[in-house]
């Protein structure tokens, strides 16, 4: 299933690298800012819980399933668009 993941880290000067590293290990694509997209067999709660280990208690995380395949973009990175259009995605 395809999930959209967004987060907000509230601590001033917070290092995003641990969160980004965790998402990269999940093979997520990073289309912009604090937004990631992942193709995973995990549930949204399981993804959220994995991310909680990389954030502070006052940070925010939102994970939602993108279904069905209905999306649109503008000026998004071509590799992300190709990733979304791939026939190997688990919509």
Contact map, one row per residue, 1 for C-alpha under 8 A:
1110000000000000000000000000000000000011100000000000000000000000110000000000000000000000111
1111000000000000000000000000000000001111000000000000000000000000111000000000000000000000111
1111100000000000000000000000000000001111000100000000000000000011110000000000000000000000000
0111110000000000000000000000000000111100000000000000000000000011110000000000000000000000000
0011111000000000000000000000000000111100000000000000000000001111000000000000000000000000000
0001111100000000000000000000000001110000000000000000000000001110000000000000000000000000000
0000111110000000000000000000000001100000000000000000000000111100000000000000000000000000000
0000011111000000000000000000000001000000000000000000000000111000000000000000000000000000000
0000001111100101000000000000000000000000000000000000001101110000000000000000000000000000000
0000000111110100000000000000000000000000000000000000000001100000000000000000000000000000000
0000000011111100000000000000000000000000000000000000000000100000000000000000000000000000000
0000000001111100000000000000000000000000000000000000000000000000000000000000000000000000000
0000000000111110000000000000000000000000000000000000000000000000000000000000000000000000000
0000000011111111000000000000000000000000000000000000000000000000000000000000000000000000000
0000000000001111110000000000000000000000000000000000000000000000000000000000000000000000000
0000000010000111111100000000000000000000000000000000000000000000000000000000000000000000000
0000000000000011111110000000000000000000000000000000000000000000000000000000000000000000000
0000000000000011111111000000000000000000000000000000010000000000000000000000000000000000000
0000000000000001111111100000000000000000000000000010011000000000000000000000000000000000000
0000000000000001111111110000000000000000000000000000000000000000000000000000000000000000000
0000000000000000111111111000000000000000000000000000000000000000000000000000000000000000000
0000000000000000011111111100000000000000000000000010010000000000000000000000000000000000000
0000000000000000001111111111000000010000000000000000000000000000000000000000000000000000000
0000000000000000000111111111100000000000000000000000000000000000000000000000000000000000000
0000000000000000000011111111000000000000000000000000000000000000000000000000000000000000000
0000000000000000000001111111000000000101000000000000000000000000000000000000000000000000000
0000000000000000000000111111100000000110000000000000000000000000000000000000000000000000000
0000000000000000000000111111110000011110000000000000000000000000000000000000000000000000000
0000000000000000000000010011111000011100000000000000000000000000000000000000000100100000000
0000000000000000000000000001111110111000000000000000000000000000000000000000000100000000000
0000000000000000000000000000111110111000000000000000000000000000000000000001100100000000000
0000000000000000000000000000011111110000000000000000000000000000000000000001000000000000000
0000000000000000000000000000011111100000000000000000000000000000000000000000000000000000000
0000011100000000000000000000000111110000000000000000000000000000000000000000000000000000000
0001111000000000000000000000011111111000000000000000000000000000000000000000000000000000000
0001110000000000000000100001111101111100000000000000000000000000000000000000000000000000000
0111100000000000000000000001111000111110000000000000000000000000000000000000000000000000000
0111100000000000000000000111100000011111000000000000000000000000000000000000000000000000000
1110000000000000000000000011000000001111100000000000000000000000000000000000000000000000110
1110000000000000000000000100000000000111111000000000000000000000000000000000000000000000010
1000000000000000000000000000000000000011111000000000000000000000000000000000000000000000000
0000000000000000000000000000000000000001111101100000000000000000000000000000000000000000000
0000000000000000000000000000000000000001111111100000000000000000000000000000000000000000000
0010000000000000000000000000000000000000011111110000000000000011100000000000000000000000000
0000000000000000000000000000000000000000001111111000000000000010000000000000000000000000000
0000000000000000000000000000000000000000011111111100000000000000000000000000000000000000000
0000000000000000000000000000000000000000011111111110000000000010000000000000000000000000000
0000000000000000000000000000000000000000000111111111000000001110000000000000000000000000000
0000000000000000000000000000000000000000000011111111100000000000000000000000000000000000000
0000000000000000000000000000000000000000000001111111110000000000000000000000000000000000000
0000000000000000001001000000000000000000000000111111111000001000000000000000000000000000000
0000000000000000000000000000000000000000000000011111111100000000000000000000000000000000000
0000000000000000000000000000000000000000000000001111111000000000000000000000000000000000000
0000000000000000011001000000000000000000000000000111111100000000000000000000000000000000000
0000000010000000001000000000000000000000000000000011111110100000000000000000000000000000000
0000000010000000000000000000000000000000000000000001011111100000000000000000000000000000000
0000000000000000000000000000000000000000000000000000001111100000000000000000000000000000000
0000000011000000000000000000000000000000000000000000000111110000000000000000000000000000000
0000001111100000000000000000000000000000000000000000001111111000000000000000000000000000000
0000001110000000000000000000000000000000000000000000000001111100000000000000000000000000000
0000111100000000000000000000000000000000000000010010000000111110000000000000000000000000000
0000111000000000000000000000000000000000000000010000000000011111000000000000000000000000000
0011110000000000000000000000000000000000000110110000000000001111100000000000000000000000000
0011100000000000000000000000000000000000000100000000000000000111110000000000000000000000000
1111000000000000000000000000000000000000000100000000000000000011111000000000000000000000000
1111000000000000000000000000000000000000000000000000000000000001111111000000000000000000001
0100000000000000000000000000000000000000000000000000000000000000111111000000000000000000001
0000000000000000000000000000000000000000000000000000000000000000011111000000000000000000001
0000000000000000000000000000000000000000000000000000000000000000011111100000000000000000001
0000000000000000000000000000000000000000000000000000000000000000011111110000000000000000000
0000000000000000000000000000000000000000000000000000000000000000000011111000000000000000000
0000000000000000000000000000000000000000000000000000000000000000000001111100000000000000000
0000000000000000000000000000000000000000000000000000000000000000000000111111000000000000000
0000000000000000000000000000000000000000000000000000000000000000000000011111000000000000000
0000000000000000000000000000000000000000000000000000000000000000000000001111100000000000000
0000000000000000000000000000001100000000000000000000000000000000000000001111110110000000000
0000000000000000000000000000001000000000000000000000000000000000000000000011111110000000000
0000000000000000000000000000000000000000000000000000000000000000000000000001111111000000000
0000000000000000000000000000000000000000000000000000000000000000000000000000111111100000000
0000000000000000000000000000111000000000000000000000000000000000000000000001111111110000000
0000000000000000000000000000000000000000000000000000000000000000000000000001111111111000000
0000000000000000000000000000000000000000000000000000000000000000000000000000011111111100000
0000000000000000000000000000100000000000000000000000000000000000000000000000001111111100100
0000000000000000000000000000000000000000000000000000000000000000000000000000000111111100100
0000000000000000000000000000000000000000000000000000000000000000000000000000000011111110100
0000000000000000000000000000000000000000000000000000000000000000000000000000000001111111100
0000000000000000000000000000000000000000000000000000000000000000000000000000000000001111100
0000000000000000000000000000000000000000000000000000000000000000000000000000000000000111110
1100000000000000000000000000000000000010000000000000000000000000000000000000000000111111111
1100000000000000000000000000000000000011000000000000000000000000000000000000000000000001111
1100000000000000000000000000000000000000000000000000000000000000011110000000000000000000111
